[in-house]
């Protein structure tokens, strides 16, 4: 991750977002960490939705508790 910004000021997503195919090919790689920090604005709780299903090996990050 370079943290580079584009001309619009937004971070360059290609430096930290990957495709589903790329991730699927590396799910067993011990150097890859998947952090699920989902949040909802409709009353659902991210950790409850995470418990219902998530990417194998992912951990849940309680974003709403630190933001």
Number of C-alpha atoms within 10 A of each C-alpha: 9 9 12 13 12 10 8 7 8 10 14 16 13 12 12 10 10 10 8 9 8 9 15 11 9 12 16 11 9 8 7 12 11 15 13 17 14 15 16 10 7 6 7 10 14 19 17 10 14 17 9 7 8 13 13 10 12 14 15 17 17 16 13 12 6 6 5
